[in-house]
Amino acid sequence: MYDFDTVPDRVPTGCVKWSARRELCGEEDAIPLWVADMDFPVAPEIQEAIRARAEHPIYGYPVRQDGFYESLTGWTRRRYGWEIRREWICYSPGIVPAVNLAVLAFTRPGDKVVIQSPVYYPFGAAVLNNGRRLLDNPLRLEGDRYVMDLPDLERKIDSRTKLLILCSPHNPVGRVWTREELSALAELCARKNLVVVSDEIHADIVMPGRRHTCFAAISEDAASRSLTCLAVSKTFNLAGLCTANVVIPDRRLRDGFSTAAGNLGLGTSNVFGIAAQEAAYTKGEPWLEELIRYVRGNYLRLKTVLEGGIPGIRVLPLEGTYLAWADCRGLGMSDPELKDFFLHKAKVWLDEGIKFGTGGSGFQRFNLACPRATLDAALDRILSAYEARRAAD
């Protein structure tokens, strides 16, 4: 029903992914499979909602009305089985700003904030750039599956540890945490009195056989100590509209977050983001279900081609997100050598694993949200570069 195969020309649109290759990576003809946005047109229902709003020629200060809130509450009820109230919903221009706001609101300079690396690198920046101390609780790779190391976390927490930033589903390792795993984390956070910022921006892109569980839905205590970050940006490819939601059931935490946002003047929504969210959450599910099937197909293609053609690469299981995590340590290359191989020899622009912190060395992240022809072109380049390397050796 929807077209995910047509390769769009994004170069003229001024996008980070395609229009700034020379400036950002030095390879103007590299195929970009790095930053997490999609090379797919948005659902036509969303485009029509934006077009209809654009037809009114005044784009002044907007207000979020009933449809905006009802679209989100209906979505969380249908997709996650989580009943939320309108008054719990706070606005943020994005998830990264929301994480920074939470750090400012609920910690003080010198306090410790937990991250679980290898993890989305703006988390660490939000801690360090605001004068807080980073407490790293690395995930453990057991076979081909990552797990949380809660005994390590419990040993490291002290009186200065105030906040934990949870990535759920996890970017970049692709885990969809089970209810049991989240319950164990919630119990530990309750005993240690930690506030939890749960980044659930990838919650809707979950592979068949998996189900996303919201951290705040685990228990009343989990709800009382958590901020849940949700957005249409990853699910529906709308990052440029700068619209996200932070669901905060606890009044004290909600007031603290709202005060921090107000102090920075971050209360005004994007006029088109409001229209887009309402359309996405009320009309976008058929498009999303097709997207998930397509991404799953891309994952299987990536895994089959890379593991079949390059013995030193292992593509880890993908439970959620559209981002595949590839273990390239078997190639015997250093991280600078891996970058040179993929970017300068193969001319495929990936996110280097070392960007994600502890445990990222030797890994690469692939963005699978692209037409299959784009993925195949990138795979052809990688295989050719590998064969050229073997021949040179």
KOLKENU-204862 format. One record per residue (C-alpha): x, y, z; residue number from 1; residue in three letters. Coordinates in nm, 4 decimals. Layout:
REM KOLKENU-204862
east  north  up  torfi  kolke
X  Y  Z  NUM  ALA;
...
//
This chain:
REM KOLKENU-204862
east  north  up  torfi  kolke
0.0000  0.0000  0.0000  1  MET;
0.2864  0.2396  0.0829  2  TYR;
0.6028  0.2903  -0.1210  3  ASP;
0.9280  0.2212  0.0627  4  PHE;
1.1262  0.1222  -0.2474  5  ASP;
1.1549  0.4515  -0.4362  6  THR;
1.4918  0.6175  -0.3747  7  VAL;
1.4314  0.9883  -0.2986  8  PRO;
1.6740  1.2664  -0.3866  9  ASP;
1.7309  1.4334  -0.0516  10  ARG;
2.0444  1.6240  -0.1464  11  VAL;
1.8601  1.9475  -0.2449  12  PRO;
1.6545  1.9506  0.0774  13  THR;
1.9255  2.0731  0.3146  14  GLY;
1.9222  1.7610  0.5336  15  CYS;
2.2048  1.6615  0.7664  16  VAL;
2.2156  1.3086  0.6322  17  LYS;
2.2667  1.3798  0.2606  18  TRP;
2.3328  1.7511  0.2051  19  SER;
2.6377  1.7985  0.4284  20  ALA;
2.8503  1.4960  0.3455  21  ARG;
3.1542  1.6929  0.2305  22  ARG;
3.1539  1.9094  0.5441  23  GLU;
3.0757  1.6347  0.7962  24  LEU;
3.2604  1.3268  0.6703  25  CYS;
3.4800  1.4456  0.3850  26  GLY;
3.3312  1.2015  0.1325  27  GLU;
3.0727  1.3738  -0.0862  28  GLU;
2.9680  1.0509  -0.2592  29  ASP;
2.9476  0.8331  0.0527  30  ALA;
2.6189  0.6489  0.1089  31  ILE;
2.4951  0.7704  0.4496  32  PRO;
2.3636  0.4970  0.6775  33  LEU;
2.4435  0.6801  0.9995  34  TRP;
2.2131  0.9410  1.1585  35  VAL;
1.8768  0.8032  1.2687  36  ALA;
1.6321  0.9480  1.0236  37  ASP;
1.4599  0.7610  0.7419  38  MET;
1.4973  0.7844  0.3662  39  ASP;
1.1240  0.7202  0.3336  40  PHE;
0.8459  0.9700  0.2606  41  PRO;
0.6185  1.0252  0.5584  42  VAL;
0.2762  0.8642  0.5561  43  ALA;
0.0533  1.0505  0.3092  44  PRO;
-0.2012  1.1073  0.5866  45  GLU;
0.0598  1.3069  0.7778  46  ILE;
0.1693  1.5004  0.4719  47  GLN;
-0.1919  1.5922  0.4031  48  GLU;
-0.2418  1.7166  0.7608  49  ALA;
0.0679  1.9375  0.7308  50  ILE;
-0.0455  2.0624  0.3907  51  ARG;
-0.3920  2.1455  0.5254  52  ALA;
-0.2428  2.3446  0.8130  53  ARG;
-0.0029  2.5224  0.5755  54  ALA;
-0.2941  2.6391  0.3640  55  GLU;
-0.3934  2.8777  0.6420  56  HIS;
-0.1436  3.1604  0.5847  57  PRO;
-0.0811  3.2511  0.9487  58  ILE;
0.1762  3.0550  1.1462  59  TYR;
0.1733  3.2393  1.4771  60  GLY;
0.2100  3.1033  1.8285  61  TYR;
0.0220  2.7706  1.8484  62  PRO;
-0.1606  2.6010  2.1343  63  VAL;
-0.1843  2.2273  2.1886  64  ARG;
-0.5547  2.1449  2.1881  65  GLN;
-0.7630  1.8373  2.2669  66  ASP;
-0.6729  1.6464  1.9512  67  GLY;
-0.3016  1.6701  2.0255  68  PHE;
-0.3395  1.5165  2.3714  69  TYR;
-0.6062  1.2643  2.2778  70  GLU;
-0.3948  1.1323  1.9916  71  SER;
-0.1120  1.0509  2.2331  72  LEU;
-0.3274  0.9029  2.5098  73  THR;
-0.5067  0.6851  2.2559  74  GLY;
-0.1757  0.5705  2.1094  75  TRP;
-0.0215  0.4680  2.4425  76  THR;
-0.3411  0.2826  2.5300  77  ARG;
-0.3510  0.0887  2.2008  78  ARG;
0.0194  0.0259  2.1481  79  ARG;
0.1508  -0.0211  2.5022  80  TYR;
-0.1553  -0.0843  2.7203  81  GLY;
-0.0606  0.2218  2.9271  82  TRP;
-0.3320  0.4635  3.0393  83  GLU;
-0.1975  0.8153  3.0765  84  ILE;
-0.3686  1.1385  3.1723  85  ARG;
-0.3610  1.4634  2.9813  86  ARG;
-0.2155  1.6557  3.2733  87  GLU;
0.0869  1.4250  3.2804  88  TRP;
0.2002  1.5342  2.9334  89  ILE;
0.4704  1.7987  2.9080  90  CYS;
0.6139  1.9441  2.5884  91  TYR;
0.9739  1.9373  2.4717  92  SER;
1.1190  2.0319  2.1322  93  PRO;
1.2950  1.6953  2.1279  94  GLY;
1.4133  1.4045  2.3390  95  ILE;
1.7696  1.5345  2.3740  96  VAL;
1.6448  1.8691  2.5132  97  PRO;
1.4174  1.6715  2.7478  98  ALA;
1.7099  1.4683  2.8823  99  VAL;
1.9119  1.7854  2.9374  100  ASN;
1.6165  1.9485  3.1124  101  LEU;
1.5815  1.6491  3.3437  102  ALA;
1.9511  1.6631  3.4323  103  VAL;
1.9147  2.0330  3.5155  104  LEU;
1.5913  1.9836  3.7100  105  ALA;
1.6755  1.6811  3.9239  106  PHE;
2.0500  1.6958  3.9837  107  THR;
2.3027  1.9523  4.1002  108  ARG;
2.6599  2.0120  3.9838  109  PRO;
2.8743  1.7230  4.1018  110  GLY;
2.5855  1.4758  4.1271  111  ASP;
2.6158  1.1449  3.9428  112  LYS;
2.3948  1.0353  3.6534  113  VAL;
2.3860  0.6751  3.5315  114  VAL;
2.4045  0.5708  3.1668  115  ILE;
2.4211  0.2164  3.0305  116  GLN;
2.6782  0.2100  2.7538  117  SER;
2.7269  0.1533  2.4696  118  PRO;
2.4423  0.4015  2.4378  119  VAL;
2.3160  0.7009  2.2412  120  TYR;
2.6000  0.9494  2.2835  121  TYR;
2.3964  1.2658  2.3645  122  PRO;
2.3162  1.1051  2.7010  123  PHE;
2.6739  1.1356  2.8188  124  GLY;
2.6971  1.4859  2.6750  125  ALA;
2.3861  1.5904  2.8698  126  ALA;
2.5575  1.4827  3.1901  127  VAL;
2.9048  1.6250  3.1330  128  LEU;
2.8033  1.9469  2.9575  129  ASN;
2.5867  2.0395  3.2557  130  ASN;
2.8621  1.9865  3.5109  131  GLY;
2.7428  1.6514  3.6431  132  ARG;
2.9448  1.3320  3.6872  133  ARG;
2.8990  1.0345  3.4577  134  LEU;
2.8410  0.6972  3.6212  135  LEU;
2.8765  0.4260  3.3576  136  ASP;
2.6927  0.0964  3.4095  137  ASN;
2.7965  -0.0893  3.0920  138  PRO;
2.5718  -0.3521  2.9419  139  LEU;
2.7078  -0.7082  2.9281  140  ARG;
2.7231  -0.8904  2.5963  141  LEU;
2.6301  -1.2514  2.6650  142  GLU;
2.6676  -1.4467  2.3428  143  GLY;
2.4864  -1.2291  2.0910  144  ASP;
2.2523  -1.0559  2.3379  145  ARG;
2.3083  -0.7608  2.5702  146  TYR;
2.1778  -0.7618  2.9276  147  VAL;
2.1791  -0.5072  3.2089  148  MET;
2.4421  -0.5546  3.4773  149  ASP;
2.2377  -0.4669  3.7850  150  LEU;
2.4890  -0.6004  4.0414  151  PRO;
2.7465  -0.3632  3.8914  152  ASP;
2.4972  -0.0776  3.9109  153  LEU;
2.4123  -0.1485  4.2742  154  GLU;
2.7815  -0.1513  4.3688  155  ARG;
2.8457  0.1825  4.1999  156  LYS;
2.5492  0.3848  4.3321  157  ILE;
2.6292  0.6166  4.6210  158  ASP;
2.4651  0.9131  4.7924  159  SER;
2.5555  1.1472  4.5039  160  ARG;
2.3810  0.9281  4.2435  161  THR;
2.0476  1.0907  4.1629  162  LYS;
1.9358  1.0001  3.8106  163  LEU;
1.9410  0.7125  3.5641  164  LEU;
1.8915  0.7608  3.1907  165  ILE;
1.7300  0.4491  3.0428  166  LEU;
1.7292  0.3789  2.6691  167  CYS;
1.4267  0.1616  2.5912  168  SER;
1.4344  0.0128  2.3294  169  PRO;
1.8095  0.0440  2.3421  170  HIS;
2.0032  0.2416  2.0834  171  ASN;
2.2401  0.1146  1.9454  172  PRO;
2.2286  -0.2499  2.0622  173  VAL;
1.8679  -0.3074  1.9523  174  GLY;
1.7356  -0.4681  2.2723  175  ARG;
1.3687  -0.4479  2.3649  176  VAL;
1.3826  -0.4862  2.7409  177  TRP;
1.1441  -0.7439  2.8837  178  THR;
0.8995  -0.6647  3.1600  179  ARG;
1.1066  -0.8806  3.3934  180  GLU;
1.4261  -0.6872  3.3170  181  GLU;
1.2541  -0.3530  3.3670  182  LEU;
1.0911  -0.4714  3.6891  183  SER;
1.4309  -0.5651  3.8317  184  ALA;
1.5685  -0.2242  3.7343  185  LEU;
1.2641  -0.0496  3.8836  186  ALA;
1.3078  -0.2344  4.2131  187  GLU;
1.6717  -0.1290  4.2340  188  LEU;
1.5883  0.2336  4.1514  189  CYS;
1.3218  0.2311  4.4224  190  ALA;
1.5678  0.1044  4.6846  191  ARG;
1.8284  0.3601  4.5794  192  LYS;
1.5772  0.6420  4.5283  193  ASN;
1.6802  0.7237  4.1721  194  LEU;
1.4792  0.9303  3.9271  195  VAL;
1.4571  0.7539  3.5896  196  VAL;
1.4476  0.9340  3.2554  197  VAL;
1.3222  0.6701  3.0142  198  SER;
1.3945  0.7520  2.6513  199  ASP;
1.1310  0.5493  2.4656  200  GLU;
1.1552  0.7303  2.1328  201  ILE;
1.2025  0.3981  1.9482  202  HIS;
0.9135  0.2272  2.1314  203  ALA;
0.6978  0.1861  1.8212  204  ASP;
0.9588  0.0179  1.6026  205  ILE;
0.9598  -0.3263  1.7571  206  VAL;
1.0178  -0.6413  1.5556  207  MET;
0.7591  -0.9213  1.5304  208  PRO;
0.7448  -1.1341  1.8425  209  GLY;
0.8548  -0.8492  2.0721  210  ARG;
0.6485  -0.6075  2.2767  211  ARG;
0.7528  -0.2758  2.4250  212  HIS;
0.6843  -0.2214  2.7945  213  THR;
0.6823  0.1341  2.9263  214  CYS;
0.9005  0.1695  3.2349  215  PHE;
0.6362  0.3817  3.4097  216  ALA;
0.3762  0.1097  3.3554  217  ALA;
0.5755  -0.1415  3.5623  218  ILE;
0.4376  -0.0241  3.8961  219  SER;
0.3024  0.2772  4.0829  220  GLU;
0.6478  0.3384  4.2246  221  ASP;
0.8073  0.3281  3.8786  222  ALA;
0.5505  0.5797  3.7575  223  ALA;
0.6147  0.8044  4.0564  224  SER;
0.9886  0.8327  3.9900  225  ARG;
1.0041  0.8420  3.6105  226  SER;
0.9819  1.0702  3.3094  227  LEU;
0.8877  0.8908  2.9860  228  THR;
1.0069  1.0519  2.6625  229  CYS;
0.7908  0.9791  2.3579  230  LEU;
0.7806  1.1339  2.0111  231  ALA;
0.6605  1.0894  1.6549  232  VAL;
1.0050  1.1858  1.5276  233  SER;
1.1637  0.8409  1.4912  234  LYS;
0.8442  0.6420  1.4363  235  THR;
0.7116  0.8596  1.1558  236  PHE;
1.0285  1.0361  1.0326  237  ASN;
0.9336  1.3801  1.1657  238  LEU;
1.2487  1.4882  1.3522  239  ALA;
1.2580  1.8209  1.1666  240  GLY;
0.9268  1.9266  1.3242  241  LEU;
1.0772  1.9368  1.6756  242  CYS;
0.7872  1.7884  1.8700  243  THR;
0.8203  1.5499  2.1647  244  ALA;
0.6255  1.4579  2.4770  245  ASN;
0.7492  1.3907  2.8281  246  VAL;
0.4960  1.1954  3.0340  247  VAL;
0.5406  1.2633  3.4056  248  ILE;
0.2761  1.1162  3.6397  249  PRO;
0.4287  1.2586  3.9603  250  ASP;
0.3268  1.6179  4.0309  251  ARG;
0.6558  1.7109  4.1996  252  ARG;
0.8664  1.5832  3.9114  253  LEU;
0.6312  1.7421  3.6608  254  ARG;
0.6587  2.0806  3.8283  255  ASP;
1.0379  2.0526  3.8404  256  GLY;
1.0613  1.9657  3.4726  257  PHE;
0.8185  2.2406  3.3707  258  SER;
1.0123  2.4964  3.5725  259  THR;
1.3399  2.3982  3.4045  260  ALA;
1.1773  2.4207  3.0611  261  ALA;
1.0181  2.7547  3.1423  262  GLY;
1.3478  2.8973  3.2644  263  ASN;
1.4909  2.8282  2.9192  264  LEU;
1.1864  2.9553  2.7302  265  GLY;
1.0997  2.6149  2.5821  266  LEU;
0.7226  2.6217  2.6017  267  GLY;
0.6118  2.6936  2.2440  268  THR;
0.5374  2.4038  2.0108  269  SER;
0.6004  2.3785  1.6395  270  ASN;
0.2769  2.4613  1.4590  271  VAL;
0.3265  2.1847  1.2023  272  PHE;
0.4467  1.9389  1.4641  273  GLY;
0.1106  1.9643  1.6387  274  ILE;
-0.0769  1.8785  1.3194  275  ALA;
0.1682  1.6020  1.2334  276  ALA;
0.1456  1.4325  1.5734  277  GLN;
-0.2320  1.4241  1.5697  278  GLU;
-0.2386  1.2727  1.2204  279  ALA;
0.0398  1.0248  1.2954  280  ALA;
-0.1138  0.8872  1.6119  281  TYR;
-0.4675  0.8686  1.4721  282  THR;
-0.4038  0.7611  1.1107  283  LYS;
-0.0472  0.6326  1.0914  284  GLY;
-0.0657  0.2747  1.2189  285  GLU;
-0.1067  0.1026  0.8784  286  PRO;
0.2005  0.2853  0.7481  287  TRP;
0.3962  0.1914  1.0613  288  LEU;
0.3113  -0.1768  1.0346  289  GLU;
0.4374  -0.1843  0.6740  290  GLU;
0.7493  0.0063  0.7780  291  LEU;
0.8342  -0.2523  1.0452  292  ILE;
0.8049  -0.5358  0.7940  293  ARG;
1.0268  -0.3491  0.5495  294  TYR;
1.2934  -0.2740  0.8115  295  VAL;
1.2867  -0.6382  0.9182  296  ARG;
1.3526  -0.7350  0.5554  297  GLY;
1.6437  -0.4907  0.5391  298  ASN;
1.7878  -0.6368  0.8572  299  TYR;
1.7754  -0.9889  0.7184  300  LEU;
1.9400  -0.8691  0.3955  301  ARG;
2.2168  -0.6942  0.5886  302  LEU;
2.2820  -0.9944  0.8108  303  LYS;
2.2795  -1.2460  0.5255  304  THR;
2.5065  -1.0451  0.2953  305  VAL;
2.7596  -0.9240  0.5523  306  LEU;
2.7940  -1.2484  0.7466  307  GLU;
2.7952  -1.4499  0.4248  308  GLY;
3.0561  -1.2362  0.2512  309  GLY;
3.2782  -1.1129  0.5344  310  ILE;
3.3597  -1.3756  0.7989  311  PRO;
3.4905  -1.1133  1.0434  312  GLY;
3.1539  -0.9351  1.0828  313  ILE;
2.8678  -1.0490  1.3059  314  ARG;
2.5334  -0.8639  1.2926  315  VAL;
2.3651  -0.8842  1.6323  316  LEU;
1.9931  -0.9640  1.6695  317  PRO;
1.7553  -0.6730  1.6105  318  LEU;
1.4627  -0.6677  1.8540  319  GLU;
1.3729  -0.3015  1.8156  320  GLY;
1.4694  0.0276  1.6441  321  THR;
1.5730  0.0482  1.2778  322  TYR;
1.9422  0.0509  1.3742  323  LEU;
2.1550  -0.2622  1.3365  324  ALA;
2.4610  -0.3163  1.5576  325  TRP;
2.7447  -0.4985  1.3848  326  ALA;
3.0399  -0.6585  1.5648  327  ASP;
3.3406  -0.6014  1.3386  328  CYS;
3.6090  -0.7053  1.5849  329  ARG;
3.6763  -1.0190  1.3839  330  GLY;
3.8239  -0.8060  1.1076  331  LEU;
4.1238  -0.7352  1.3298  332  GLY;
4.1140  -0.3614  1.2617  333  MET;
4.1574  -0.0738  1.5051  334  SER;
3.8770  0.1812  1.5278  335  ASP;
4.0597  0.4287  1.2992  336  PRO;
4.1163  0.1447  1.0531  337  GLU;
3.7480  0.0513  1.0634  338  LEU;
3.6524  0.4097  0.9904  339  LYS;
3.8955  0.4238  0.7004  340  ASP;
3.7641  0.0936  0.5635  341  PHE;
3.3942  0.1788  0.5712  342  PHE;
3.4030  0.5517  0.5022  343  LEU;
3.7036  0.6043  0.2774  344  HIS;
3.7495  0.2655  0.1105  345  LYS;
3.3874  0.1478  0.0814  346  ALA;
3.2444  0.5012  0.0896  347  LYS;
2.9637  0.4009  0.3248  348  VAL;
2.9077  0.6429  0.6119  349  TRP;
2.8208  0.4649  0.9365  350  LEU;
2.8146  0.5596  1.3033  351  ASP;
3.1344  0.4352  1.4650  352  GLU;
3.0843  0.2185  1.7701  353  GLY;
3.3331  0.4161  1.9782  354  ILE;
3.0936  0.7142  1.9702  355  LYS;
2.8594  0.5162  2.1963  356  PHE;
3.1097  0.4766  2.4782  357  GLY;
3.2264  0.1747  2.6735  358  THR;
3.1854  -0.1473  2.4774  359  GLY;
3.1519  0.0282  2.1417  360  GLY;
3.5054  -0.0275  2.0183  361  SER;
3.5088  -0.2555  1.7149  362  GLY;
3.1404  -0.2068  1.6355  363  PHE;
2.9509  -0.0122  1.3687  364  GLN;
2.5869  0.1027  1.3595  365  ARG;
2.3843  0.0692  1.0384  366  PHE;
2.0655  0.2685  0.9696  367  ASN;
1.8218  0.0294  0.7987  368  LEU;
1.5480  0.2873  0.7312  369  ALA;
1.6273  0.3218  0.3626  370  CYS;
1.5069  0.1766  0.0330  371  PRO;
1.6459  -0.1687  -0.0317  372  ARG;
1.8274  -0.0412  -0.3392  373  ALA;
2.0219  0.2013  -0.1187  374  THR;
2.1110  -0.0750  0.1251  375  LEU;
2.2159  -0.3075  -0.1569  376  ASP;
2.4367  -0.0373  -0.3095  377  ALA;
2.6057  0.0113  0.0278  378  ALA;
2.6544  -0.3631  0.0743  379  LEU;
2.8045  -0.3949  -0.2735  380  ASP;
3.0554  -0.1228  -0.1881  381  ARG;
3.1485  -0.2896  0.1412  382  ILE;
3.1990  -0.6307  -0.0193  383  LEU;
3.4069  -0.4787  -0.3000  384  SER;
3.6243  -0.2920  -0.0496  385  ALA;
3.6712  -0.6128  0.1483  386  TYR;
3.7748  -0.8094  -0.1597  387  GLU;
4.0164  -0.5314  -0.2576  388  ALA;
4.1666  -0.5449  0.0915  389  ARG;
4.2057  -0.9218  0.0768  390  ARG;
4.3710  -0.8960  -0.2633  391  ALA;
4.6139  -0.6342  -0.1343  392  ALA;
4.7052  -0.8526  0.1609  393  ASP;
//
